[in-house]
Amino acid sequence: MRTPRIPDPRICSIDAALKIIGEKWTLLAIREISVGERRFDDIVFNTGAPRDILASRLKSLETAGVIRKITYTEKPVRYEYQLSEAGEQLFVVLEAIREWGDRFARTDSENIVNFYHSCGAKLETVLRCEECGEIINAHNVHRDRDVHRSEVLTDENSKRSR
């Protein structure tokens, strides 16, 4: 009989990022802001998100420093949203997800919307090695180490006991 293993999750930046951007509607809100739709009603219209949930997601993104809320009228007070530097960095992530969706999740290829660079060329998201220029995929990368939650908890406990 096999002994059950107690879960000991890896500590990972992907997990940390998903705590900020992984909830439903969040990436779609970021998509809208990144393509110029910065007002709440426009984001609701283009995502289909329930207003209360979208308001909550936008507040979370603002708290996390992904977006900024800017007043555009005083009476009544109304806001628009802009991407921070952290939010702008998510464009590459969104573009990679869009390309994956075009290739593997969509069946209506006639309705696919392409994105183009200011020079007129169609965008292609490619991850390359900084040193050799080779295109990166899941088969040619490795981690320098694994860090599990139990290790961090053990390190924190030993620091407290000192």
matplotlib code that plots the C-alpha trace (Angstrom):
import matplotlib.pyplot as plt

x = [0.0, 1.3, 1.8, -0.1, 2.1, 1.4, 1.2, 4.2, 3.6, 6.4, 6.7, 6.6, 6.3, 3.5, 1.5, 2.2, 1.2, -2.0, -3.1, -3.1, -4.3, -5.8, -9.4, -12.0, -12.4, -9.1, -7.1, -10.0, -10.1, -6.3, -6.8, -9.4, -7.2, -4.2, -6.1, -7.3, -10.7, -10.1, -13.6, -15.5, -18.6, -16.5, -14.7, -18.0, -19.4, -16.4, -15.8, -19.4, -18.2, -20.8, -20.3, -19.8, -17.2, -15.4, -15.2, -13.7, -11.2, -10.1, -9.7, -7.5, -5.4, -5.0, -4.0, -1.4, 0.0, -1.0, -3.3, -3.8, -7.2, -7.3, -10.1, -11.4, -14.4, -15.2, -19.0, -19.9, -16.6, -15.6, -12.5, -10.5, -7.9, -4.4, -1.8, 1.2, 4.6, 3.7, 0.5, 2.2, 4.6, 1.5, 0.9, 3.4, 1.6, -1.8, -0.4, 1.0, -2.4, -4.2, -1.9, -2.5, -6.2, -6.2, -4.3, -5.8, -9.1, -10.9, -12.9, -14.1, -10.9, -12.8, -13.4, -9.9, -8.5, -4.8, -2.5, 0.1, 3.2, 3.4, 5.6, 2.8, 4.1, 1.8, 2.8, 4.4, 5.2, 8.5, 10.6, 14.3, 17.4, 19.1, 22.5, 22.3, 19.0, 17.5, 13.6, 12.5, 10.1, 9.2, 11.8, 14.9, 14.7, 15.4, 15.1, 18.1, 16.2, 12.9, 11.6, 8.7, 6.5, 7.8, 11.3, 10.3, 8.2, 11.2, 13.5, 11.0, 10.6, 14.4, 14.8, 12.1, 13.7, 17.0]
y = [0.0, 3.4, 6.0, 9.2, 12.2, 15.5, 18.3, 20.6, 23.1, 24.9, 28.6, 30.1, 33.5, 32.1, 31.4, 34.9, 36.5, 34.4, 35.7, 39.2, 38.5, 35.0, 35.7, 35.7, 39.1, 40.4, 39.7, 40.9, 44.2, 44.5, 43.7, 46.5, 49.1, 48.1, 48.6, 52.0, 51.4, 53.1, 54.0, 51.7, 51.5, 50.7, 47.9, 46.4, 46.6, 44.9, 42.2, 41.4, 41.4, 42.1, 45.7, 44.8, 42.1, 44.3, 47.1, 44.7, 43.4, 46.9, 47.9, 44.8, 45.7, 49.2, 48.0, 45.6, 48.5, 47.1, 50.0, 53.6, 55.3, 58.8, 61.3, 62.7, 64.7, 66.2, 66.5, 63.8, 62.2, 59.8, 57.8, 56.2, 53.5, 53.5, 50.7, 51.2, 50.0, 46.6, 46.5, 47.4, 44.5, 42.2, 43.0, 40.4, 37.8, 38.8, 38.6, 35.1, 34.0, 35.5, 33.6, 30.4, 31.0, 31.6, 28.4, 26.0, 27.4, 29.1, 27.3, 30.5, 31.5, 34.1, 36.2, 36.2, 39.7, 40.2, 42.8, 44.7, 46.7, 50.3, 49.3, 47.3, 43.8, 41.2, 40.6, 37.3, 36.5, 34.6, 34.0, 33.8, 33.1, 36.3, 34.8, 32.5, 33.7, 30.2, 30.1, 28.9, 26.1, 23.8, 21.2, 23.4, 25.2, 24.2, 25.7, 26.5, 25.0, 24.1, 26.0, 24.4, 26.0, 23.7, 25.0, 28.6, 27.9, 26.1, 29.0, 31.5, 29.4, 29.2, 33.0, 33.6, 31.2, 33.1]
z = [0.0, -1.0, 1.8, 1.0, 0.5, 2.3, -0.3, -0.2, -3.0, -4.8, -4.2, -7.6, -9.2, -11.5, -8.3, -7.0, -10.3, -10.6, -7.1, -8.8, -12.3, -12.2, -11.3, -14.0, -15.8, -14.6, -17.8, -19.9, -18.1, -18.6, -22.3, -22.6, -20.9, -23.0, -26.2, -25.1, -23.4, -20.2, -18.9, -16.6, -18.8, -21.9, -20.0, -18.9, -22.4, -24.0, -21.4, -20.4, -16.8, -14.1, -12.8, -9.2, -10.0, -12.5, -9.9, -7.4, -10.0, -10.9, -7.3, -6.7, -9.8, -8.5, -5.1, -6.7, -8.7, -12.1, -13.0, -12.0, -11.5, -12.9, -12.4, -15.7, -14.4, -11.1, -11.2, -11.1, -10.1, -12.9, -13.4, -16.2, -15.8, -17.2, -17.1, -14.8, -15.9, -14.3, -16.3, -19.5, -19.0, -19.1, -22.8, -23.9, -21.6, -23.1, -26.6, -26.0, -24.5, -27.5, -30.0, -28.1, -28.1, -31.9, -32.4, -30.0, -28.6, -31.4, -34.1, -35.9, -37.6, -39.8, -36.6, -35.3, -34.8, -35.5, -33.9, -35.8, -34.9, -35.8, -38.8, -40.2, -39.4, -37.7, -34.1, -33.2, -29.6, -29.4, -26.3, -27.0, -25.0, -24.2, -24.7, -27.8, -29.4, -29.5, -29.3, -25.9, -25.4, -22.5, -23.5, -23.5, -20.1, -16.6, -13.1, -10.9, -7.9, -6.3, -3.3, -1.4, 1.2, 4.0, 3.4, 3.6, 6.7, 8.3, 7.5, 8.9, 12.1, 12.6, 12.2, 14.8, 17.3, 17.1]

ax = plt.figure().add_subplot(projection="3d")
ax.plot(x, y, z, "-o")
ax.set_aspect("equal")
plt.show()
